[in-house]
């Protein structure tokens, strides 16, 4: 009897390091650390801790959500939404910084915002930004990070939507365990029925052989 393999309980693990939105979230975290060191007081300002923690929470919840996704789609979706919430909190901090320091939020249709958006769209890792950020002023860095946060959130929304569709279609681990058990029982039942049919066929064949032997012996007499 072949083993039941159709209803796999554990999903294939997601390599979170390869997710574009994780790589962008890690870049956001590293850039936020640089921004706080350059433009915010090192001591006595709770905003620094809040911004760094929000940026770190964004990337860490992506990691934890992806790891948990092997067993629980529900937990994966929940943690990815926590990551989104953290990055949205960080966006609010950058907006506040621009407002309180009387700096500009670049319009979406401005030329420099379009260049910034194109650069962020094609570059995910911190190494691409590291040579540039030390030359940027606080307005430029804040707009850069707002752009990265927006793009990361958009990518995460699309990813979460796919997870939700898969969850509706396949269910969680309980549903997959039930499907696996049901499939295994069905396979066993099919195998037992085939054995019973084979046994019945052999019994019939055995009766026919006995009759044939009796006929042959009768002819000899």
Secondary structure, 3 states (H helix, E strand, C coil): CCCCCCCCCCCCCCCHHHCHHHHHHHHHHHHHHHHHHHHCCCCCCHHHHHHHHHHHHHHHHHHHHHHHCCCCHHHHHHHHHHHHHHHHHHHHHHHHHHHHCCCCCCCCCCHHHHHHHHHHHHCCCCHHHHHHHCCCCHHHHHHHHHHHHHHHHHHHHHHHHHHHHHHHHHCCHHHHHHHHHHHHHHHHHHHHHHHHHHHHHHHHHHHHHHHHHHHHHHHHC
